[in-house]
Amino acid sequence: MAEIRFLPPAAKFFKKIKDKKLKKIFESTIKLIADDPTIGEAKSEI
């Protein structure tokens, strides 16, 4: 599992999320990405 570090603006945004369902979705998705960073699709090609 990769270490997850948030930049201060991202951490502040995450703390401000009031919707518990949305916050739980964010947390589970972050954990999935930390376990396997190769999942998903690239948003742009360089």
N, C-alpha and C positions, 0 to 999 in steps of 0.2 A: 504494500500500500504506500503510495506516495504521500509525502507531507503536504498538507494544504496550508498555504499562507495567503491571507487576504491583504490587499493594499488598504490603507485606512479608509478611503472613500467607499470601497466595497464592503468593508466590515460595518461601517456606519449605515449603509443602505440595508444590509442584511438585518441589523438590529431593529431597524424601523419598520420592518414588515409586520403588520398587525394580523393579517390573515394566516391563521395557524395551518390551514390546509396547504396554502401556497408555500409557506415556510418549510413544511415537511417535504413537499415535492422538491424544493431547492436542495435541502439537506440530503435526501436520498440520491438525487442526481449527482451531487458533488461527490458522495461516497462511491458511486458507481464509476465515475471518471477517475477517482483516486485509485481504485482497485485495478482498472484497466484503461489507461489513457488513450489506447488506440481505438476505443469504441466511437461510434458516431461517424459523421462525415465532415470533411473540411469545408468551411464556409467559402473559401476562395483558394485559388491556385496561384502560386507565385512562379 
